[in-house]
Amino acid sequence: MLDTEHLILRPVVASDFERLYEIYRNPKVMRYIHEGHVFSFDKAKQRVDGFVEQWQKYNFGMYLLVEKISHEPIGYCGFRYFKEDVPELKDEIELGYILDEPYWGKGYASEAVHACIQIGFETFHFKRILATILSDNIASQKAATKYGMKYNFDLSVHGLVHEIYEITADEYQLNKFKIALSWITNILQTQHIPFQIAGGLAARAYGAERTLNDIDIDIPQEQFTKLKDLVAPFITLGPEPCKTDKYDLLLMTLHYQGQEIDISSADQVKVFDEKTQAWIDISSDLSDISIQDVLGLSLPVIPRASLLYYKKILARATDLQDVREIENYKKE
């Protein structure tokens, strides 16, 4: 079962048929579904039985959408395998949804699509998710593209030309980064809190290409209290002193829409140098930053030389990979 701001999503079961049949009989709802016509009793039964079988056979499928405030089932959203009915896409994963007419315009479709894309990649580990959308179904196109799906090609499905949208696992991870990065940097900029992008994301701005795990941002220690109050619902750690065998700093960790964000102190930061067996101060002067393109956003980034300096001291496998890729990128 999934839980979003306004919805509860649970697997479709056979007893949901009567409610879903009501939705299937609404011409306005069915205009963009399947062949564009209302379903007969037998067709609706076949459809719902297929959802139940999908769950039993593959342990994933369509989720019934239940509005929290009313406890009313209002549609469904989830996954199925394309089969022989669409031979060009056979065995690909399709994301589909249906929403009863009284619940249009509330953002529920986007909310459900987002939840399903997230669980599709993070729990079911799909490599790619597709959606078939009629060219005049603007609302569904917006719901798909809002969370990273992109138009790929046109395809005739059940006699109607559909636009095929897709998102890959790599694109999902990058899009999740962009959403979280935009959110936190907007807060910092709006509140006039000085900051710089650091870590792997900074390395990416200077040419590194390894897979990203979290977002690292440095701010002055004196700004932690202010920021803490602004992001309190998303804090999972700190702010608190954090000392490991590699670094010594003030740390606060956030989770926003499934993405980890580590906020570290820019001042009074030390890293341990294995070669000299000494702690090295690497505090940053946030007036000395470099404006770089970071995932399409123009943001302050730790200077290249400073980034290389502390990554060479840390000398973890990921740090050394970043160093190699940054330095090789400079030579191109």
N, C-alpha and C positions, 0 to 999 in steps of 0.2 A: 504494500500500500504506500502511496506517495501522498505527501501533504504539502500544499502550496498556500499562498496567502489567502486565497478565496475558495480553493477547491480541495477535495479529497479524491484521489485516484485509486481505484481498486480494480482487480481483474474482473472482466465481464464474466458473468455466470449465466446459466440457462434461465434462471428466474428473472433475469433482466429483460427477457424478450418482450413482454407486454409493453413496457415503457419505451423500449427502442422502436417497437413497431409503430407506436404513436408518432414518433419523430420521423420514421420512414414514410409515413403517409402525408407529410406536409410538403406540397409542391414547391414552396419557396426554399425549404431546406434542401430538397432533393435536386434542385436545379443544377447544382454543381457536383453531385455525387453519382458515381458509376456512369450510367447512360443518360442521366439527367431526368429520370422519371421516378414517380413514387414506386415503392416496392409492393408487390403482392404479398399476401400472407406467406405463401410458400417461399418466395424469394427472401423475405425478411428472416424467416426461420432458418433458411439455409445459411444466411449471412451470420446470424448470431451463433448458430451451431458451429460454424467455422471458427469463430473467435474462441469458443470454449475448447474446441479441439486443438487450436493453435497453442493455447496455454498448456493443455495436457501433454502435448507432444514435444514442445520446445521450451516450455517454462518461460515464455515471454509472449506478449500479445497486446490486445486492446484493453485499455483501462476505462471503466465507467467513470464519468465525471460527475461528482456530487457537489452541489453548491453548499458550502459550509453554513451559510446563514439560514437557508431554508431546508437543508437536508434532502433536497430534491435532486434526483438524477436528471442531468441536463444534456447528456450526450456521451461521447467517448473519444478517446485519443490513444494512439499507441501504434503497434507494429504488426506486420504480417510479412510472410515471404511472398514475393511475386511467384506465381506458379504458371501453369500452361496457358492461363487466360491472357498473359502478357509475355509471350515467349522471348521477346528481346531482352526482358529484364528478369528472366527466370532465376530464382534463388537469391535475388537481391533483396535487401530489406526495405520495405515501404513504410513510411510514416503517414498515417492518415487520421483524420478526425471528423466528427460531425457534432454540431451544436444546435440545439433547439432554438427556434426563432426568437422567443421572448428574452433570450440571454445573449443576443448579439449586441455588439457595441460596448461591452463591459470589460474587454481585455482578457476574457476567459480563454479564448482560443490561443492567444500568444502565451498565456501563463501555462496552459497545458502542453503546448508544443515545446516550450522551453524545458519543462520538467521531463518530458519524454526524451528529448535529445540528450539531456544530461544523463539520465539513467541508461540510455542506449549505449553511450560510449563508456561511462564510468562503471556500470554494473554488468551490462551484457557484453561489453567490449566489441561492439560492432566496428568494422573497418570503414563502412560507408553507409549512409542512410539516404534514401531517395524519397521524393514526393512527386506525385502526378497532380498537376493543377491546371484547370481550364484557363485559357488565356484571358477571359473576362472576369475571372474570380479574383478580383483585386484584394479582397480581405484576406484570403488564404495566402496569396503571394506575400503580403505584408507580414503575416504571422510567421511564414517560413523564413523570409529574409532577415527578419528582426534578430534572429539568433544564429545567423551565419550561413544559411542555405543559399546557394547560388543557382541561377538558371544555367542549365547545361545544354539541352536540345529539345526539339519537338518530337512527339511520338503519338501515333494513332493508338488510342486505348479504347476498346469497346465501341469503335466506330467514330470516336470524337478525338480531335487533335488536342493533346495535352502538352503543357510545358513541363519538362522534367527538371526538378530542382534537386540538388545534392549537397551533402556536406560530408567530408571525410573526418576520421579521427584526428588527424593532424590539424585540419582547419578548425575543428571544434576546440582543441586545446588553445590554439592561437586566438580564436575569437573570445574564449573565456578570459584569457589574459587581457585582451583589449578592453573588455567590459569592466573588469576589476580595476585596471590601470586608469581608465577614464574616470571612474567613480572616485577613487582615492585622490588622484591629482586634482580633480575639480574641487574637492573639499579643501585641499591644501592651498590651492591658488585663491579660492574665494575668501579663505580666512587669513590670507597673507602669511602663511607659515612657510619659511624658507625650506627648501628640500633639494635633494639630488637623487637621481636614479643610480643605483649601484648594482653590484653582483652580476649575475648572468644576463639580466636584461640590459645593463650598461654594456656588457661585452657584446651583446647582439647589435647594439647601436654602432659599435666600432668594427663590426665584420664577423664576429663569431656566429656559428650556426648550430651549436648543439641544442638539444631539446631543453626547454625551459621548465622549471619546476615551480618556483615561487617568484614573487615580486619583492625586490629589496629596495627600500627607500630610506635615506638618512635625513634626519631633521635635528635641530638643536635640542639638547636636553631640556631646556627651559620651556619648550613648546609641547612636551608630552602631556602635561595636565590638560591643556586646552584641547588637544586632539583627542585625548581619551574621552572627554565628555561628548564629543561630536560623533564618535564611532562606537560608543559603548555597546550597542547590541551585537556588534560583530567581533568583539574581542574574545579570543580564546586563551591568551596568555599575557600577563603583565598589565601595564609596563613594570618591569622588574630587572634588577641587575642579572646578567647572564654571563657566566664564565665557564668556558670549556677548555679543553687542551689546546684549542686553536685561537680563541678570541675572548675578549673581555669588554663588554659593552652593556648599555641599557637597551632592552628589547621589549617590543609589544607586537604580538601576532594577531592578525585579523583573518577572518574567513568571510569572503563576500561571494555569493553565488557559486560556491564550490572552489574558489580560488584562494590560496594562501597568500597573505601579504605580510611581510616582515618589516616593521618600522624600527630602525636602529638609531642610536645616538650618533650624530656626526662628530661630536667633541668627546674627549676623554675615551677614545677607543684604542685598544691595544690588540695586537696579534702576536702569536708566538712564533719565533724564528727557530726552526729546528737546527739550522746550521750553527747559529751562535748561542743557542739555548737561552735566548733572552726575549723579554717582552718588548715589542716595538710599538711606539705610539704612531698611529696612522690617522689621527684626528683630521677632519676636513674643514677647510675654510669655504663656507657655502657662498661666499662672494666670488669665489674662483671656480666657476662651473662652465661647462660647455653645452650650448643649446644644440641638441641633436634630434633627428627623427627617430622616435621610439614607437614602433608599431603604428605609424601613421600620425602620431601626436608629436608636436614640437615641445620638448621638455628639457629641463636642466639635468645634465648627466655629469657624473664624476669625470674629471679630466682623464684623458686616455693614459697619460703617464702615471697618474696616481693609481688608476685601476690596475695597470700592469705591475706596478710596484708592490701593491699588497697581495695580488694574486700570486706573484712569484714567491713571496714570503710564506703564504699559506700552503702553496705547493700541493694541494689535493689534486686528484686526477682531473676533476672538472676544471679546476683553476688552471692547470697546465694545458689542458685542451683549449681553454679560452685564450690563453697567452699565445699559443701556436697559431690559432686561427686569426687573432687580431693582428699579429705581426705579419703573417702571410698575406692578409688582406691589404696591408699597407704597401706590400711589394707589387701588387697587381696594377 
